[in-house]
Amino acid sequence: MNKDIVAGKWKQIVGKAKVLWGDLTDDDLEKVEGNADKLAGLIQEKYGKTLEEAKKEVKHFFDQNS
């Protein structure tokens, strides 16, 4: 996963993130700005997952969309 590519494409893939993680608000996703660590933290908080689980989901999501 190339973090620069993901951050640059974030506005294009944010819709896919909304579908996958429906509990995240538009404001949540705007604050993330394509940052994998921030997104994992939000997923951990909103869905009650471990940080490791959230990071795996985010990595998989970014790998598919970068």
Distance bins in CASP14 RR format, pairs under 12 A and 6 or more apart:
PFRMAT RR
TARGET T0000
AUTHOR 0000-0000-0000
RMODE 2
METHOD distances of the structure
MODEL  1
1 7 0 0 0 0 0 1 0 0 0 0 0
1 9 0 0 0 0 0 1 0 0 0 0 0
1 34 0 0 0 0 0 1 0 0 0 0 0
1 35 0 0 0 0 0 1 0 0 0 0 0
1 36 1 0 0 1 0 0 0 0 0 0 0
1 37 0 0 0 0 0 1 0 0 0 0 0
1 39 0 0 0 0 0 1 0 0 0 0 0
1 55 0 0 0 0 0 1 0 0 0 0 0
1 56 0 0 0 0 0 1 0 0 0 0 0
1 58 0 0 0 0 1 0 0 0 0 0 0
1 59 1 0 0 1 0 0 0 0 0 0 0
1 60 0 0 0 0 1 0 0 0 0 0 0
1 61 0 0 0 0 1 0 0 0 0 0 0
1 62 1 0 1 0 0 0 0 0 0 0 0
1 63 1 0 1 0 0 0 0 0 0 0 0
1 64 0 0 0 0 1 0 0 0 0 0 0
1 65 0 0 0 0 1 0 0 0 0 0 0
1 66 1 0 1 0 0 0 0 0 0 0 0
2 8 0 0 0 0 1 0 0 0 0 0 0
2 9 0 0 0 0 1 0 0 0 0 0 0
2 34 0 0 0 0 0 1 0 0 0 0 0
2 36 0 0 0 0 0 1 0 0 0 0 0
2 59 0 0 0 0 0 1 0 0 0 0 0
2 62 0 0 0 0 1 0 0 0 0 0 0
2 63 0 0 0 0 1 0 0 0 0 0 0
2 65 0 0 0 0 0 1 0 0 0 0 0
2 66 1 0 1 0 0 0 0 0 0 0 0
3 9 0 0 0 0 0 1 0 0 0 0 0
3 10 0 0 0 0 0 1 0 0 0 0 0
3 33 0 0 0 0 0 1 0 0 0 0 0
3 34 1 0 0 1 0 0 0 0 0 0 0
3 35 1 0 0 1 0 0 0 0 0 0 0
3 36 1 0 0 1 0 0 0 0 0 0 0
3 37 0 0 0 0 1 0 0 0 0 0 0
3 38 0 0 0 0 0 1 0 0 0 0 0
3 39 0 0 0 0 0 1 0 0 0 0 0
3 58 0 0 0 0 0 1 0 0 0 0 0
3 59 0 0 0 0 0 1 0 0 0 0 0
3 62 0 0 0 0 1 0 0 0 0 0 0
3 63 0 0 0 0 0 1 0 0 0 0 0
3 66 0 0 0 0 1 0 0 0 0 0 0
4 10 0 0 0 0 0 1 0 0 0 0 0
4 34 0 0 0 0 0 1 0 0 0 0 0
4 35 0 0 0 0 0 1 0 0 0 0 0
4 36 0 0 0 0 0 1 0 0 0 0 0
4 62 0 0 0 0 0 1 0 0 0 0 0
4 66 0 0 0 0 1 0 0 0 0 0 0
5 12 0 0 0 0 0 1 0 0 0 0 0
5 13 0 0 0 0 0 1 0 0 0 0 0
5 34 0 0 0 0 0 1 0 0 0 0 0
5 36 0 0 0 0 0 1 0 0 0 0 0
5 62 0 0 0 0 1 0 0 0 0 0 0
5 63 0 0 0 0 0 1 0 0 0 0 0
5 65 0 0 0 0 1 0 0 0 0 0 0
5 66 1 0 1 0 0 0 0 0 0 0 0
6 12 0 0 0 0 0 1 0 0 0 0 0
6 13 1 0 0 1 0 0 0 0 0 0 0
6 14 0 0 0 0 0 1 0 0 0 0 0
6 16 0 0 0 0 0 1 0 0 0 0 0
6 17 0 0 0 0 0 1 0 0 0 0 0
6 32 0 0 0 0 0 1 0 0 0 0 0
6 33 0 0 0 0 1 0 0 0 0 0 0
6 34 1 0 1 0 0 0 0 0 0 0 0
6 35 0 0 0 0 1 0 0 0 0 0 0
6 36 1 0 0 1 0 0 0 0 0 0 0
6 37 0 0 0 0 0 1 0 0 0 0 0
6 38 0 0 0 0 0 1 0 0 0 0 0
6 39 0 0 0 0 1 0 0 0 0 0 0
6 58 0 0 0 0 1 0 0 0 0 0 0
6 59 0 0 0 0 0 1 0 0 0 0 0
6 61 0 0 0 0 1 0 0 0 0 0 0
6 62 1 0 1 0 0 0 0 0 0 0 0
6 63 0 0 0 0 1 0 0 0 0 0 0
6 64 0 0 0 0 0 1 0 0 0 0 0
6 65 1 0 0 1 0 0 0 0 0 0 0
6 66 1 0 1 0 0 0 0 0 0 0 0
7 13 0 0 0 0 0 1 0 0 0 0 0
7 14 0 0 0 0 0 1 0 0 0 0 0
7 32 0 0 0 0 1 0 0 0 0 0 0
7 33 1 0 0 1 0 0 0 0 0 0 0
7 34 1 0 1 0 0 0 0 0 0 0 0
7 35 1 0 0 1 0 0 0 0 0 0 0
7 36 0 0 0 0 1 0 0 0 0 0 0
7 37 0 0 0 0 0 1 0 0 0 0 0
7 38 0 0 0 0 0 1 0 0 0 0 0
7 39 0 0 0 0 0 1 0 0 0 0 0
7 62 0 0 0 0 1 0 0 0 0 0 0
7 65 0 0 0 0 0 1 0 0 0 0 0
7 66 0 0 0 0 1 0 0 0 0 0 0
8 14 0 0 0 0 0 1 0 0 0 0 0
8 33 0 0 0 0 1 0 0 0 0 0 0
8 34 1 0 0 1 0 0 0 0 0 0 0
8 35 0 0 0 0 0 1 0 0 0 0 0
8 62 0 0 0 0 0 1 0 0 0 0 0
8 65 0 0 0 0 0 1 0 0 0 0 0
8 66 0 0 0 0 1 0 0 0 0 0 0
9 15 0 0 0 0 0 1 0 0 0 0 0
9 16 0 0 0 0 0 1 0 0 0 0 0
9 17 0 0 0 0 0 1 0 0 0 0 0
9 33 0 0 0 0 0 1 0 0 0 0 0
9 34 0 0 0 0 1 0 0 0 0 0 0
9 61 0 0 0 0 0 1 0 0 0 0 0
9 62 0 0 0 0 1 0 0 0 0 0 0
9 64 0 0 0 0 0 1 0 0 0 0 0
9 65 1 0 0 1 0 0 0 0 0 0 0
9 66 1 0 0 1 0 0 0 0 0 0 0
10 16 0 0 0 0 0 1 0 0 0 0 0
10 17 0 0 0 0 1 0 0 0 0 0 0
10 29 0 0 0 0 1 0 0 0 0 0 0
10 30 0 0 0 0 1 0 0 0 0 0 0
10 31 0 0 0 0 0 1 0 0 0 0 0
10 32 1 0 0 1 0 0 0 0 0 0 0
10 33 1 0 0 1 0 0 0 0 0 0 0
10 34 1 0 1 0 0 0 0 0 0 0 0
10 35 0 0 0 0 1 0 0 0 0 0 0
10 36 0 0 0 0 0 1 0 0 0 0 0
10 38 0 0 0 0 0 1 0 0 0 0 0
10 39 0 0 0 0 1 0 0 0 0 0 0
10 61 0 0 0 0 0 1 0 0 0 0 0
10 62 0 0 0 0 1 0 0 0 0 0 0
10 65 0 0 0 0 1 0 0 0 0 0 0
10 66 0 0 0 0 0 1 0 0 0 0 0
11 17 0 0 0 0 0 1 0 0 0 0 0
11 26 0 0 0 0 0 1 0 0 0 0 0
11 29 0 0 0 0 1 0 0 0 0 0 0
11 30 0 0 0 0 1 0 0 0 0 0 0
11 32 0 0 0 0 0 1 0 0 0 0 0
11 33 0 0 0 0 1 0 0 0 0 0 0
11 34 0 0 0 0 1 0 0 0 0 0 0
12 34 0 0 0 0 0 1 0 0 0 0 0
12 65 0 0 0 0 1 0 0 0 0 0 0
12 66 0 0 0 0 0 1 0 0 0 0 0
13 19 0 0 0 0 0 1 0 0 0 0 0
13 20 0 0 0 0 0 1 0 0 0 0 0
13 29 0 0 0 0 1 0 0 0 0 0 0
13 32 0 0 0 0 0 1 0 0 0 0 0
13 34 0 0 0 0 1 0 0 0 0 0 0
13 39 0 0 0 0 0 1 0 0 0 0 0
13 58 0 0 0 0 0 1 0 0 0 0 0
13 61 0 0 0 0 1 0 0 0 0 0 0
13 62 0 0 0 0 1 0 0 0 0 0 0
13 63 0 0 0 0 0 1 0 0 0 0 0
13 64 0 0 0 0 1 0 0 0 0 0 0
13 65 1 0 1 0 0 0 0 0 0 0 0
13 66 0 0 0 0 1 0 0 0 0 0 0
14 20 0 0 0 0 0 1 0 0 0 0 0
14 21 0 0 0 0 0 1 0 0 0 0 0
14 22 0 0 0 0 0 1 0 0 0 0 0
14 24 0 0 0 0 1 0 0 0 0 0 0
14 25 0 0 0 0 0 1 0 0 0 0 0
14 26 0 0 0 0 1 0 0 0 0 0 0
14 27 0 0 0 0 0 1 0 0 0 0 0
14 28 0 0 0 0 0 1 0 0 0 0 0
14 29 1 0 1 0 0 0 0 0 0 0 0
14 30 0 0 0 0 1 0 0 0 0 0 0
14 31 0 0 0 0 0 1 0 0 0 0 0
14 32 0 0 0 0 1 0 0 0 0 0 0
14 33 0 0 0 0 1 0 0 0 0 0 0
14 34 0 0 0 0 1 0 0 0 0 0 0
14 39 0 0 0 0 0 1 0 0 0 0 0
14 61 0 0 0 0 0 1 0 0 0 0 0
14 65 0 0 0 0 0 1 0 0 0 0 0
15 21 0 0 0 0 0 1 0 0 0 0 0
15 22 0 0 0 0 0 1 0 0 0 0 0
15 24 0 0 0 0 0 1 0 0 0 0 0
15 26 0 0 0 0 1 0 0 0 0 0 0
15 29 0 0 0 0 1 0 0 0 0 0 0
15 30 0 0 0 0 0 1 0 0 0 0 0
15 61 0 0 0 0 0 1 0 0 0 0 0
15 65 0 0 0 0 0 1 0 0 0 0 0
16 22 0 0 0 0 0 1 0 0 0 0 0
16 24 0 0 0 0 0 1 0 0 0 0 0
16 29 0 0 0 0 0 1 0 0 0 0 0
16 61 1 0 0 1 0 0 0 0 0 0 0
16 62 0 0 0 0 0 1 0 0 0 0 0
16 64 0 0 0 0 1 0 0 0 0 0 0
16 65 1 0 0 1 0 0 0 0 0 0 0
16 66 0 0 0 0 0 1 0 0 0 0 0
17 23 0 0 0 0 0 1 0 0 0 0 0
17 24 1 0 0 1 0 0 0 0 0 0 0
17 25 0 0 0 0 0 1 0 0 0 0 0
17 26 0 0 0 0 0 1 0 0 0 0 0
17 28 0 0 0 0 1 0 0 0 0 0 0
17 29 1 0 1 0 0 0 0 0 0 0 0
17 30 0 0 0 0 0 1 0 0 0 0 0
17 32 0 0 0 0 1 0 0 0 0 0 0
17 33 0 0 0 0 0 1 0 0 0 0 0
17 34 0 0 0 0 1 0 0 0 0 0 0
17 36 0 0 0 0 0 1 0 0 0 0 0
17 38 0 0 0 0 0 1 0 0 0 0 0
17 39 1 0 0 1 0 0 0 0 0 0 0
17 40 0 0 0 0 0 1 0 0 0 0 0
17 42 0 0 0 0 0 1 0 0 0 0 0
17 43 0 0 0 0 1 0 0 0 0 0 0
17 57 0 0 0 0 0 1 0 0 0 0 0
17 58 0 0 0 0 1 0 0 0 0 0 0
17 61 1 0 0 1 0 0 0 0 0 0 0
17 62 0 0 0 0 1 0 0 0 0 0 0
17 64 0 0 0 0 0 1 0 0 0 0 0
17 65 0 0 0 0 1 0 0 0 0 0 0
18 24 1 0 0 1 0 0 0 0 0 0 0
18 25 0 0 0 0 1 0 0 0 0 0 0
18 26 1 0 0 1 0 0 0 0 0 0 0
18 27 0 0 0 0 0 1 0 0 0 0 0
18 28 0 0 0 0 1 0 0 0 0 0 0
18 29 1 0 0 1 0 0 0 0 0 0 0
18 30 0 0 0 0 0 1 0 0 0 0 0
18 32 0 0 0 0 0 1 0 0 0 0 0
18 61 0 0 0 0 0 1 0 0 0 0 0
19 29 0 0 0 0 0 1 0 0 0 0 0
19 61 0 0 0 0 0 1 0 0 0 0 0
19 65 0 0 0 0 0 1 0 0 0 0 0
20 29 0 0 0 0 0 1 0 0 0 0 0
20 39 0 0 0 0 0 1 0 0 0 0 0
20 43 0 0 0 0 1 0 0 0 0 0 0
20 47 0 0 0 0 0 1 0 0 0 0 0
20 57 0 0 0 0 1 0 0 0 0 0 0
20 58 0 0 0 0 1 0 0 0 0 0 0
20 60 0 0 0 0 1 0 0 0 0 0 0
20 61 1 0 0 1 0 0 0 0 0 0 0
20 62 0 0 0 0 0 1 0 0 0 0 0
20 64 0 0 0 0 1 0 0 0 0 0 0
20 65 0 0 0 0 1 0 0 0 0 0 0
21 28 0 0 0 0 1 0 0 0 0 0 0
21 29 0 0 0 0 1 0 0 0 0 0 0
21 32 0 0 0 0 0 1 0 0 0 0 0
21 39 0 0 0 0 1 0 0 0 0 0 0
21 40 0 0 0 0 0 1 0 0 0 0 0
21 41 0 0 0 0 0 1 0 0 0 0 0
21 42 1 0 0 1 0 0 0 0 0 0 0
21 43 1 0 0 1 0 0 0 0 0 0 0
21 44 0 0 0 0 0 1 0 0 0 0 0
21 45 0 0 0 0 0 1 0 0 0 0 0
21 46 1 0 0 1 0 0 0 0 0 0 0
21 47 1 0 0 1 0 0 0 0 0 0 0
21 48 0 0 0 0 0 1 0 0 0 0 0
21 49 0 0 0 0 0 1 0 0 0 0 0
21 54 0 0 0 0 1 0 0 0 0 0 0
21 57 0 0 0 0 1 0 0 0 0 0 0
21 58 0 0 0 0 1 0 0 0 0 0 0
21 61 0 0 0 0 1 0 0 0 0 0 0
22 28 0 0 0 0 1 0 0 0 0 0 0
22 29 0 0 0 0 1 0 0 0 0 0 0
22 42 0 0 0 0 0 1 0 0 0 0 0
22 43 0 0 0 0 0 1 0 0 0 0 0
22 46 0 0 0 0 1 0 0 0 0 0 0
22 47 0 0 0 0 1 0 0 0 0 0 0
23 29 0 0 0 0 0 1 0 0 0 0 0
23 42 0 0 0 0 1 0 0 0 0 0 0
23 43 0 0 0 0 1 0 0 0 0 0 0
23 44 0 0 0 0 0 1 0 0 0 0 0
23 45 0 0 0 0 1 0 0 0 0 0 0
23 46 1 0 1 0 0 0 0 0 0 0 0
23 47 1 0 0 1 0 0 0 0 0 0 0
23 48 0 0 0 0 0 1 0 0 0 0 0
23 49 0 0 0 0 0 1 0 0 0 0 0
24 30 0 0 0 0 0 1 0 0 0 0 0
24 31 0 0 0 0 1 0 0 0 0 0 0
24 32 0 0 0 0 1 0 0 0 0 0 0
24 38 0 0 0 0 0 1 0 0 0 0 0
24 39 0 0 0 0 1 0 0 0 0 0 0
24 40 0 0 0 0 0 1 0 0 0 0 0
24 41 0 0 0 0 0 1 0 0 0 0 0
24 42 1 0 1 0 0 0 0 0 0 0 0
24 43 1 0 0 1 0 0 0 0 0 0 0
24 44 0 0 0 0 0 1 0 0 0 0 0
24 45 0 0 0 0 1 0 0 0 0 0 0
24 46 1 0 0 1 0 0 0 0 0 0 0
24 47 0 0 0 0 1 0 0 0 0 0 0
24 54 0 0 0 0 0 1 0 0 0 0 0
24 57 0 0 0 0 0 1 0 0 0 0 0
24 58 0 0 0 0 0 1 0 0 0 0 0
24 61 0 0 0 0 0 1 0 0 0 0 0
25 31 0 0 0 0 1 0 0 0 0 0 0
25 32 0 0 0 0 0 1 0 0 0 0 0
25 42 0 0 0 0 1 0 0 0 0 0 0
25 46 0 0 0 0 1 0 0 0 0 0 0
26 32 0 0 0 0 0 1 0 0 0 0 0
27 33 0 0 0 0 0 1 0 0 0 0 0
27 42 0 0 0 0 0 1 0 0 0 0 0
28 34 0 0 0 0 0 1 0 0 0 0 0
28 35 0 0 0 0 0 1 0 0 0 0 0
28 38 0 0 0 0 1 0 0 0 0 0 0
28 39 0 0 0 0 1 0 0 0 0 0 0
28 41 0 0 0 0 0 1 0 0 0 0 0
28 42 1 0 1 0 0 0 0 0 0 0 0
28 43 0 0 0 0 1 0 0 0 0 0 0
28 45 0 0 0 0 1 0 0 0 0 0 0
28 46 1 0 0 1 0 0 0 0 0 0 0
29 35 0 0 0 0 0 1 0 0 0 0 0
29 38 0 0 0 0 1 0 0 0 0 0 0
29 39 0 0 0 0 1 0 0 0 0 0 0
29 42 0 0 0 0 1 0 0 0 0 0 0
29 43 0 0 0 0 0 1 0 0 0 0 0
29 46 0 0 0 0 0 1 0 0 0 0 0
30 38 0 0 0 0 0 1 0 0 0 0 0
30 39 0 0 0 0 0 1 0 0 0 0 0
30 42 0 0 0 0 0 1 0 0 0 0 0
31 38 1 0 0 1 0 0 0 0 0 0 0
31 39 0 0 0 0 1 0 0 0 0 0 0
31 41 0 0 0 0 0 1 0 0 0 0 0
31 42 0 0 0 0 1 0 0 0 0 0 0
32 38 1 0 1 0 0 0 0 0 0 0 0
32 39 1 0 1 0 0 0 0 0 0 0 0
32 40 0 0 0 0 1 0 0 0 0 0 0
32 41 0 0 0 0 1 0 0 0 0 0 0
32 42 1 0 0 1 0 0 0 0 0 0 0
32 43 0 0 0 0 1 0 0 0 0 0 0
32 46 0 0 0 0 0 1 0 0 0 0 0
32 58 0 0 0 0 1 0 0 0 0 0 0
32 61 0 0 0 0 0 1 0 0 0 0 0
32 62 0 0 0 0 0 1 0 0 0 0 0
33 39 0 0 0 0 1 0 0 0 0 0 0
33 42 0 0 0 0 0 1 0 0 0 0 0
34 40 0 0 0 0 0 1 0 0 0 0 0
34 42 0 0 0 0 0 1 0 0 0 0 0
34 58 0 0 0 0 1 0 0 0 0 0 0
34 61 0 0 0 0 0 1 0 0 0 0 0
34 62 0 0 0 0 1 0 0 0 0 0 0
34 65 0 0 0 0 0 1 0 0 0 0 0
34 66 0 0 0 0 0 1 0 0 0 0 0
35 41 0 0 0 0 1 0 0 0 0 0 0
35 42 0 0 0 0 0 1 0 0 0 0 0
35 58 0 0 0 0 1 0 0 0 0 0 0
35 62 0 0 0 0 0 1 0 0 0 0 0
36 42 0 0 0 0 0 1 0 0 0 0 0
36 43 0 0 0 0 0 1 0 0 0 0 0
36 51 0 0 0 0 0 1 0 0 0 0 0
36 54 0 0 0 0 1 0 0 0 0 0 0
36 55 1 0 0 1 0 0 0 0 0 0 0
36 56 0 0 0 0 0 1 0 0 0 0 0
36 57 0 0 0 0 0 1 0 0 0 0 0
36 58 1 0 1 0 0 0 0 0 0 0 0
36 59 1 0 0 1 0 0 0 0 0 0 0
36 60 0 0 0 0 0 1 0 0 0 0 0
36 61 0 0 0 0 1 0 0 0 0 0 0
36 62 1 0 0 1 0 0 0 0 0 0 0
36 63 0 0 0 0 0 1 0 0 0 0 0
36 65 0 0 0 0 0 1 0 0 0 0 0
36 66 0 0 0 0 0 1 0 0 0 0 0
37 43 0 0 0 0 0 1 0 0 0 0 0
37 44 0 0 0 0 0 1 0 0 0 0 0
37 51 0 0 0 0 1 0 0 0 0 0 0
37 54 0 0 0 0 1 0 0 0 0 0 0
37 55 1 0 0 1 0 0 0 0 0 0 0
37 58 0 0 0 0 1 0 0 0 0 0 0
37 59 0 0 0 0 0 1 0 0 0 0 0
37 62 0 0 0 0 0 1 0 0 0 0 0
38 44 0 0 0 0 0 1 0 0 0 0 0
38 45 0 0 0 0 0 1 0 0 0 0 0
38 54 0 0 0 0 0 1 0 0 0 0 0
38 55 0 0 0 0 0 1 0 0 0 0 0
38 58 0 0 0 0 1 0 0 0 0 0 0
39 45 0 0 0 0 0 1 0 0 0 0 0
39 46 0 0 0 0 0 1 0 0 0 0 0
39 47 0 0 0 0 0 1 0 0 0 0 0
39 51 0 0 0 0 0 1 0 0 0 0 0
39 54 1 0 0 1 0 0 0 0 0 0 0
39 55 0 0 0 0 1 0 0 0 0 0 0
39 57 0 0 0 0 1 0 0 0 0 0 0
39 58 1 0 1 0 0 0 0 0 0 0 0
39 59 0 0 0 0 0 1 0 0 0 0 0
39 60 0 0 0 0 0 1 0 0 0 0 0
39 61 0 0 0 0 1 0 0 0 0 0 0
39 62 0 0 0 0 1 0 0 0 0 0 0
39 65 0 0 0 0 0 1 0 0 0 0 0
40 46 0 0 0 0 0 1 0 0 0 0 0
40 47 0 0 0 0 0 1 0 0 0 0 0
40 48 0 0 0 0 0 1 0 0 0 0 0
40 49 0 0 0 0 1 0 0 0 0 0 0
40 50 0 0 0 0 0 1 0 0 0 0 0
40 51 1 0 0 1 0 0 0 0 0 0 0
40 52 0 0 0 0 1 0 0 0 0 0 0
40 53 0 0 0 0 1 0 0 0 0 0 0
40 54 1 0 1 0 0 0 0 0 0 0 0
40 55 1 0 1 0 0 0 0 0 0 0 0
40 56 0 0 0 0 1 0 0 0 0 0 0
40 57 1 0 0 1 0 0 0 0 0 0 0
40 58 1 0 1 0 0 0 0 0 0 0 0
40 59 0 0 0 0 1 0 0 0 0 0 0
40 60 0 0 0 0 0 1 0 0 0 0 0
40 61 0 0 0 0 0 1 0 0 0 0 0
40 62 0 0 0 0 0 1 0 0 0 0 0
41 47 0 0 0 0 1 0 0 0 0 0 0
41 48 0 0 0 0 0 1 0 0 0 0 0
41 49 0 0 0 0 1 0 0 0 0 0 0
41 50 0 0 0 0 0 1 0 0 0 0 0
41 51 1 0 0 1 0 0 0 0 0 0 0
41 52 0 0 0 0 0 1 0 0 0 0 0
41 53 0 0 0 0 0 1 0 0 0 0 0
41 54 1 0 1 0 0 0 0 0 0 0 0
41 55 0 0 0 0 1 0 0 0 0 0 0
41 57 0 0 0 0 0 1 0 0 0 0 0
41 58 0 0 0 0 1 0 0 0 0 0 0
42 48 0 0 0 0 0 1 0 0 0 0 0
42 49 0 0 0 0 0 1 0 0 0 0 0
42 51 0 0 0 0 0 1 0 0 0 0 0
42 54 0 0 0 0 1 0 0 0 0 0 0
42 55 0 0 0 0 0 1 0 0 0 0 0
42 57 0 0 0 0 0 1 0 0 0 0 0
42 58 0 0 0 0 1 0 0 0 0 0 0
43 49 1 0 0 1 0 0 0 0 0 0 0
43 50 0 0 0 0 0 1 0 0 0 0 0
43 51 0 0 0 0 1 0 0 0 0 0 0
43 52 0 0 0 0 0 1 0 0 0 0 0
43 53 0 0 0 0 1 0 0 0 0 0 0
43 54 1 0 1 0 0 0 0 0 0 0 0
43 55 0 0 0 0 1 0 0 0 0 0 0
43 56 0 0 0 0 0 1 0 0 0 0 0
43 57 1 0 0 1 0 0 0 0 0 0 0
43 58 1 0 0 1 0 0 0 0 0 0 0
43 59 0 0 0 0 0 1 0 0 0 0 0
43 60 0 0 0 0 0 1 0 0 0 0 0
43 61 0 0 0 0 1 0 0 0 0 0 0
44 50 1 0 0 1 0 0 0 0 0 0 0
44 51 1 0 1 0 0 0 0 0 0 0 0
44 52 0 0 0 0 1 0 0 0 0 0 0
44 53 1 0 0 1 0 0 0 0 0 0 0
44 54 1 0 1 0 0 0 0 0 0 0 0
44 55 0 0 0 0 1 0 0 0 0 0 0
44 56 0 0 0 0 0 1 0 0 0 0 0
44 57 0 0 0 0 1 0 0 0 0 0 0
44 58 0 0 0 0 1 0 0 0 0 0 0
45 51 0 0 0 0 1 0 0 0 0 0 0
45 54 0 0 0 0 1 0 0 0 0 0 0
46 54 0 0 0 0 1 0 0 0 0 0 0
46 57 0 0 0 0 0 1 0 0 0 0 0
47 53 0 0 0 0 1 0 0 0 0 0 0
47 54 1 0 0 1 0 0 0 0 0 0 0
47 57 0 0 0 0 1 0 0 0 0 0 0
47 58 0 0 0 0 0 1 0 0 0 0 0
48 54 0 0 0 0 1 0 0 0 0 0 0
48 57 0 0 0 0 0 1 0 0 0 0 0
49 55 0 0 0 0 1 0 0 0 0 0 0
49 56 0 0 0 0 1 0 0 0 0 0 0
49 57 1 0 0 1 0 0 0 0 0 0 0
49 58 0 0 0 0 0 1 0 0 0 0 0
50 56 0 0 0 0 1 0 0 0 0 0 0
50 57 0 0 0 0 0 1 0 0 0 0 0
51 57 0 0 0 0 0 1 0 0 0 0 0
51 58 0 0 0 0 0 1 0 0 0 0 0
52 58 0 0 0 0 0 1 0 0 0 0 0
52 59 0 0 0 0 0 1 0 0 0 0 0
53 59 0 0 0 0 0 1 0 0 0 0 0
53 60 0 0 0 0 0 1 0 0 0 0 0
54 60 0 0 0 0 0 1 0 0 0 0 0
54 61 0 0 0 0 0 1 0 0 0 0 0
55 61 0 0 0 0 0 1 0 0 0 0 0
55 62 0 0 0 0 0 1 0 0 0 0 0
56 62 0 0 0 0 0 1 0 0 0 0 0
56 63 0 0 0 0 0 1 0 0 0 0 0
57 63 0 0 0 0 0 1 0 0 0 0 0
57 64 0 0 0 0 0 1 0 0 0 0 0
58 64 0 0 0 0 0 1 0 0 0 0 0
58 65 0 0 0 0 0 1 0 0 0 0 0
58 66 0 0 0 0 0 1 0 0 0 0 0
59 65 0 0 0 0 0 1 0 0 0 0 0
59 66 0 0 0 0 0 1 0 0 0 0 0
60 66 0 0 0 0 0 1 0 0 0 0 0
END
